[in-house]
């Protein structure tokens, strides 16, 4: 049975129209969307405004069960972050998702794949290899499950927020390797009759796959974060094998093209600082040259070390010196001291390769 959480509102309305005709199909889809997303009801929901015939068809045609469930979690004693271990009901595979409370907002970092094929040298998930893509409902289900957990744990730090305010596709996997499902999931996230996230509160992170990056920038309004990590092609290829296929020069030109076409997006550049590798003054200067003329915000991330890591975290003095060099050149640059490091929930630390 198909999951109701795999359909955007347009697809749901079409399905209703095929069965009952176009009259009222759009309105009926709105009723269903409101109750499953805003009111968080299951198939036992009253679905006010729908006939008994439509309700019967709906419950016989679609599953209203979440396709994913929380089976374990770790809660940070340092900053209130929560790392969920979630089981995919279709095959028992595990993924991780993180809730991050910070500065008046509550961000959820969600996964798009079980594992990852990109094999970035500093990332735990890259060591897993790729098992499979997540389906649309499994992506959406992470948010639904996290919200359900918050409502059941009202004494937790994350429960003081009215809702999850931001979603970042920065968990396990490369989102653009699962392009169609990711784009469809953003349609559900940003639907004002559904989960109702503003597009600028949703961020897709990518290592820079082409032509997928161009498609995301053309077909969605969500924010985009590029994992750059070195301004030099040869060095970036050592850190990130994807660069041998899609050079940073070519990827940045895609951002430049959209910037020059009048896009109002300000792109985020993710730059993980590795001690003695990519944290020198020469790197800062080359980074400025590479990104000149593009509206970007550079997010500097001191490496989150993990077992088996081939690189080391630079000291904070070097991190802030690198930031100042960028700012002196007119760039917007911030330092992100990742939340959840004590529970292995920070960027580059997510890894789950067991099946339960």
N, C-alpha and C positions, 0 to 999 in steps of 0.2 A: 504494500500500500504506500502511495506517495505521501511524503511529509508535507503538511500544510506550510511548514517553515521554509520550504524550498521555492515557494512561489512569490514573486513580487505581485503588487496589487493589480497591475495590468494583466498579468498571466492568469490570476485568479478570476478576474472579471470575464476573461475570454472563456475560461472553463465553465463558468456559470452560464454564459450566453449560449454555449454549445448545447448545454443540457436543457435550459429553460427559455432561451430566446434572449435577445439583447435588452429588452425592456427591463429596467431595474437592475441589470447585471452589475453596473458600476456601483449603485447604491448598496446592493447586497455585499459586494466585495468590501466596501467601506465598513459595513457593520461587522463583518467577520474580522477584518484587520483590527478594528478598534478593540474588540473583545479579546483577541489573542495576544495583542501587543501592548495596548495601553492598560487594559483591565487584567491582563495576565490570566485569562481563563483557559480551561481545558475544553475537551469535547463535550463536557457536561454543562458548558455555559448556556445560558438561556437564549443567546442570540436574538434579542428583542428586535422585532421588525421582519424576521424571516418566517416563512410559512413552515408548517410541519414537514411538508414535502421536501423543501430545500434543506431543512435541518437533517432529515433522514439521509438524503443524498450526500450531504457534506460528511456525515459521520461514517458512511459506508465507503466513501471515495478517498478520504484523507486521514492520515494519522495525526493526532494532536499531541502525541508524546514527544518530549524532547529527545533527540537522537543521541544525546550525550549526557553524562552524569558525573558529578563530583564524587570521587572515591577517596580522596585524601587531600590534605592541605597543610601548608606551613604558614604561620603568621609571624611577621617580623616584630621582634621586641624593640627594634630601633626606630622604625618609622611607620608601623601599622600596615605595611604592604602585605598582601595575601597571595601566595602562590597556590593555585588549584591544580591538582592532578585530575584530569578528566578522562573517563573511559568512553570510547566511541562504541555505541551499542551494536553497530553493524558487525564489527569484527573483534572487538575487545582491545583494540590498540589504544595507546595512551598519548595524550597531548597535555601541554601545560598552558595555563593562562594566568595572568597576574592582575590584581587590582592594586592601584597605586594612588593613595590619598596625598594630595600636595597642593598647598596654596589655594584653597577654596575650590579645587576641582578634584574629581575622582575619575581617573583614567583606567581603562581596561586594555591591557595588551593581549591580543588574541593571536592564535595560530592559524595557519592556512594549509599546512601540510604536516604529515607525520614524518619527521626528519626533514632533510634538505639536501638537494643535489649540488649546491654551490661550493661546498667545502672550503669556505673562508677559513684561513689558518688559525685565527684567534677565537673561533666560535665553537662552542660545545655541540650545538645542533648539527653543524656541518660534519662532525665526526660520525654521525649516525648513518649518513646516506639517506636516500629517499625511499620511504615505504609506499606512500600513496598521497594523493591530494585529498583534502577535506571537501566534502560536498557543501552546497550552499547552506542547508539546514544545520550542518555541523559547525559551520562558522557562526551563524546566528545563534545557535544553541548555547555557545559559550557565554554569550551576554545574558541570555534568558536564565541560564543556570546560576550565574553569578548574582543576578538580581534576586532570584529566588532565595539563594543562600543569605544574602544581606537581610531580606525580610524575616528570615528565620533566626537571625543572629543580631538582634537589635542593640546588644551591648557592645558590639565590636566597633572599632574606630571608623570603619567604612560605612556604618549604618547612619551616621549623623548627616550624611549627604542625602539630599532628596532623591537623587538618581545618579547613575553613572553619567558623567558629563562629556567624556571624551573617549574615543576608541582609536587605538593605534594597531595597525597590522604589522607588528614588530615581534611577534612570538615565533614559534617554530615554523620554518619554511620560508621560501621566497615567494611572496604573493604573486608576482608576475609570471611565475611558472604554473600558476593555477588561475590564469587571467579571467576566464569566463565566469567561474564561480565567485571569484573575488569581486568583480564588477557587479554581478547580480546581487551579491550580498550588500554592497553599498547602496543599491537601489532600495533595499528593504530598510537598511539603517536610516537612510535620509528621507524616507517617505513621511510626510507630516501626518498621515493617517495611521502610521505604524510606530516604529521606535523613535522617530522624530528627532534625529540628530542633525544639527546644522552641518552642511558639508565641510565647513572650516574646522569642525571639531572631530573630523575623521581623517586619519593620516595613513596612507599606504607607503610603506618603506620598501625600497628595492635596491639591489646591487647594480641595477642599470641594464636590464635586458631590452634589446631592440629586436623588432619594432614595438614590443609590448608597451614600453614606456610612452611612446607617442600615442598609442591607442588610449591609455588611461588618461593622459592629459587632454585628449580630444573628446572622449566620451563621458567623462565624469567631472565633477566640480570639487572633489575632495582634495585635501592637501597631499603633497607628495614629498617624501624624504628620500634623498639619494645617499646611499652608503658609499662614501668616496675613499677615505682612509689613506690615500697618497695622491699627490698631484703628478707623480712621475709614472708613466706607463709601465716601464720595466719593473719598477718596485711594486706597483699595484698588482701586477700579474703574479708576483711571488706571494703576495698576501692574499689575493683574491683571484683564483684561476679564471673567473669569468672575464677578466680584463683581456685575456688572450683572444677572446671572441668579440667582445664589445669594448673597445678601448675607451678610457675615460675622456679622451678628446672627442670622440663621436657622441658619447652619452651627454656630455656637457653642451654640445652643439644642439641637441634636441631641446634642452632647457632654454638655451639662448633663443632658439627659433620661436618657442612659445612665449618667451618674455617679450620679444620684438613684435609679436603679433598682437600685442595689447592685452595679454593675459594679466589678470589682476592677482594671480597667484604669487606668493613669495615662497620660493622653494627652500626646503630645509636640507642642509648638507650635514650628514652624520660623519664625524671624523673621530675614530678611535685612536687615541694616542698610545703608541708603543714605545717603551723606553729605548732610546738610542737608535730607533728605526725611522720614525716619521715625525719626530718632535723637534726638529732643528729649526733654526732661523731661516735656513734656505728653503725648507719645506713651507714655512709660513709665507715667505715671499712668493714662491711659485704658486701656492694656492690662491693668493690674491690675484696674480696674473691670469690664472686659469678661469677664475670666476668673474673677472672684470666685466661690468656692463649687465650683469644678471642680478635681479633682486633675490638675494639669498640671506638666510640666517644660518650661520655655521654653529653646529652643536658639537662641542668638544667633549669627548667621553674618555676619561682615563680608563685604560683597559680594566675590565672586571676579570681578575685572575680566577682560574679554575684548575682543577687537577689535570695535569698533562699539558698545560698551556706552554707553548713554545716561546712566548713573549712575556715581558714584565711590564708592570704598571709604572709610569714615570712618577717622580715625586711631584707634589702639588705646586712647588715653586716653579718647576719647569712648565707645568700645565698652564698656570696663570701668566707666565712670561709669554708663552705661545699665544694665549688669548690677547694680551696687550699688543703684540706685534700685529695681529690682524686688525684690532680696533684702531691702531694708529694709522693703518692704511685705509681706513674708512669702512671696514667690514663690520657687520653685526655679528658678534660672536659671544656665545654663552658657554659656560662650563656646566656639564650635567654630571653631578655626583649621584650615580644611579641608586635608586631605592631598591630594597630587597636583597642587597648583597649578602647579608647574613643568612639568608635562606636559599641562596643560589637561584634568585629570581630576577637578577639584573640582566641587562643586554649581553648576549653571548653566553649566558650560563644555563639556558634551558636545554634539557636533554631527557628524553624518556624513550627507552627502546624496549620496554617490556610489554607483554600482552597479558591482560587479566580478563 
